[in-house]
């Protein structure tokens, strides 16, 4: 057996400097550099960059106080994305709706998978105003399995609801971040 093979598996040859597979060289490096040049040339700027309208939202959007586990998860994710509110300039009002639906059913009629559809209707208003500056509705879904014990099913349901609230909050945050600000 040759020294380059051990147990029938060929050894991987380490690339020498200057080889196409070497760090900093080859197609990956060229493509990464080209992508950076193209992004800079087309006017791309991060949404939260200083001077961008979305930067004014960071730490200044106060979501309505959560009333239950679902809204608490929603508000926590909004604060993760936009920062904890200090002196708020904007208020984010929201209404969350969810609807479970059995999607996995055995021939005996037992439900083995639940899909939770959810929607959040939101409105961003200036503090002290009732006129919405931005309003909308976002929808998503999550699912969980019911094939384990009752306790495991309850834990899976809570985890699916938490995932759904994160998804909805991410969608609302994305809408806020691409908003051009008050007219």
C-alpha positions as CSV (number, residue, x, y, z in Angstrom):
1,X,0.0,0.0,0.0
2,X,1.4,3.4,-0.9
3,X,2.1,6.0,1.8
4,X,-0.5,8.4,0.4
5,X,-3.3,6.0,1.2
6,X,-4.4,4.7,4.5
7,X,-7.2,2.1,4.9
8,X,-8.2,2.6,1.2
9,X,-9.0,6.3,1.7
10,X,-6.9,8.7,-0.3
11,X,-5.2,11.5,1.7
12,X,-6.2,15.0,0.9
13,X,-3.4,17.0,-0.5
14,X,-2.9,20.5,1.1
15,X,-2.8,23.2,-1.6
16,X,0.5,25.0,-2.0
17,X,0.5,28.8,-1.9
18,X,-0.6,30.0,-5.3
19,X,-2.7,26.9,-6.1
20,X,-6.3,27.6,-7.1
21,X,-7.5,26.0,-3.9
22,X,-5.2,28.0,-1.6
23,X,-6.6,30.5,0.9
24,X,-7.0,34.0,-0.7
25,X,-6.7,32.6,-4.2
26,X,-8.8,30.8,-6.7
27,X,-12.3,31.2,-7.8
28,X,-13.8,31.8,-4.3
29,X,-11.5,34.7,-3.6
30,X,-12.1,36.3,-7.0
31,X,-15.9,35.8,-6.7
32,X,-15.9,37.4,-3.2
33,X,-13.9,40.4,-4.4
34,X,-16.1,40.8,-7.5
35,X,-19.3,40.6,-5.4
36,X,-18.0,43.3,-3.0
37,X,-17.1,45.6,-6.0
38,X,-20.5,45.1,-7.6
39,X,-22.4,45.7,-4.3
40,X,-20.4,48.9,-3.7
41,X,-21.0,50.0,-7.3
42,X,-24.8,49.6,-7.3
43,X,-25.3,51.9,-4.2
44,X,-25.8,49.1,-1.8
45,X,-25.7,50.3,1.8
46,X,-26.7,48.3,5.0
47,X,-30.2,49.3,6.2
48,X,-28.9,50.3,9.6
49,X,-25.9,52.3,8.3
50,X,-25.6,55.8,9.8
51,X,-27.6,58.3,7.8
52,X,-30.1,55.7,6.5
53,X,-33.8,56.1,7.5
54,X,-33.8,52.7,9.3
55,X,-30.9,53.8,11.6
56,X,-33.4,56.3,13.2
57,X,-35.5,53.3,14.4
58,X,-32.8,51.6,16.5
59,X,-33.8,51.9,20.1
60,X,-36.7,54.2,19.3
61,X,-39.6,51.8,18.5
62,X,-41.7,50.8,21.5
63,X,-44.0,47.9,20.9
64,X,-47.2,47.7,22.9
65,X,-46.8,45.8,26.2
66,X,-47.2,42.0,25.8
67,X,-50.3,40.5,27.2
68,X,-49.5,36.8,26.9
69,X,-46.8,34.3,26.0
70,X,-47.1,34.8,22.2
71,X,-47.0,38.6,22.3
72,X,-44.1,38.4,24.8
73,X,-42.1,36.3,22.3
74,X,-43.1,38.7,19.5
75,X,-42.0,41.9,21.4
76,X,-38.8,40.2,22.6
77,X,-37.8,39.5,18.9
78,X,-38.7,43.0,17.8
79,X,-36.4,44.3,20.5
80,X,-33.6,42.0,19.4
81,X,-33.9,43.3,15.9
82,X,-34.5,47.0,16.6
83,X,-32.9,47.4,20.1
84,X,-34.6,48.0,23.4
85,X,-36.6,51.2,23.4
86,X,-35.3,54.2,25.2
87,X,-37.1,57.5,24.7
88,X,-39.5,56.2,22.1
89,X,-40.2,58.3,19.0
90,X,-42.6,55.7,17.6
91,X,-45.1,53.2,19.0
92,X,-45.7,49.8,17.4
93,X,-49.2,48.6,17.9
94,X,-50.0,45.0,16.9
95,X,-52.6,42.3,17.0
96,X,-51.6,38.7,16.7
97,X,-53.9,36.0,15.4
98,X,-53.2,32.2,15.3
99,X,-55.2,29.3,14.0
100,X,-54.1,25.6,14.5
101,X,-54.9,23.1,11.8
102,X,-54.4,19.4,11.7
103,X,-52.4,18.4,8.7
104,X,-51.1,14.9,9.6
105,X,-54.0,12.5,10.2
106,X,-53.7,8.7,10.5
107,X,-56.2,6.3,8.9
108,X,-57.8,6.0,12.3
109,X,-58.4,9.8,12.4
110,X,-55.7,10.7,15.0
111,X,-53.9,14.0,14.3
112,X,-50.2,13.6,14.2
113,X,-49.1,17.0,13.0
114,X,-50.4,20.5,13.7
115,X,-49.8,23.5,11.5
116,X,-50.2,26.9,13.3
117,X,-51.0,29.7,10.9
118,X,-50.4,33.1,12.2
119,X,-50.8,36.7,11.3
120,X,-49.8,40.0,12.8
121,X,-51.5,43.3,11.9
122,X,-49.3,46.2,12.9
123,X,-49.3,50.0,12.9
124,X,-46.3,52.3,13.5
125,X,-47.4,55.7,14.9
126,X,-45.5,58.7,16.2
127,X,-45.7,59.1,20.0
128,X,-48.8,61.0,20.9
129,X,-50.4,60.5,17.5
130,X,-53.1,58.0,16.4
131,X,-52.3,58.5,12.7
132,X,-50.3,55.5,11.4
133,X,-47.1,56.3,9.5
134,X,-46.8,52.7,8.4
135,X,-49.3,49.8,8.7
136,X,-49.5,46.3,7.4
137,X,-50.2,42.7,7.9
138,X,-47.7,39.8,7.8
139,X,-48.4,36.1,7.8
140,X,-46.4,32.9,8.4
141,X,-46.8,29.4,9.9
142,X,-45.0,26.8,11.9
143,X,-45.8,23.2,12.8
144,X,-45.2,20.5,15.4
145,X,-45.7,16.8,15.9
146,X,-48.2,15.3,18.3
147,X,-46.9,11.7,18.2
148,X,-45.1,11.8,21.6
149,X,-46.5,12.1,25.1
150,X,-48.9,14.8,26.2
151,X,-46.1,16.7,27.9
152,X,-43.8,16.4,24.8
153,X,-46.7,17.6,22.6
154,X,-47.3,20.6,24.8
155,X,-43.6,21.5,24.7
156,X,-43.5,21.1,20.9
157,X,-46.6,23.3,20.6
158,X,-45.0,26.1,22.7
159,X,-41.8,25.8,20.7
160,X,-43.7,26.1,17.4
161,X,-45.6,29.1,18.7
162,X,-42.3,30.8,19.7
163,X,-40.9,30.1,16.2
164,X,-44.0,31.5,14.6
165,X,-43.7,34.7,16.8
166,X,-40.1,35.1,15.8
167,X,-41.0,34.7,12.1
168,X,-43.8,37.3,12.3
169,X,-41.6,39.7,14.3
170,X,-38.8,39.3,11.7
171,X,-41.2,40.1,8.9
172,X,-42.5,43.2,10.7
173,X,-38.9,44.3,11.5
174,X,-37.9,43.9,7.9
175,X,-40.9,46.0,6.8
176,X,-39.8,48.7,9.3
177,X,-36.2,48.6,8.1
178,X,-37.0,49.2,4.5
179,X,-39.5,52.0,5.3
180,X,-38.3,55.4,4.0
181,X,-39.5,57.1,7.2
182,X,-42.2,59.7,7.7
183,X,-43.0,61.8,4.7
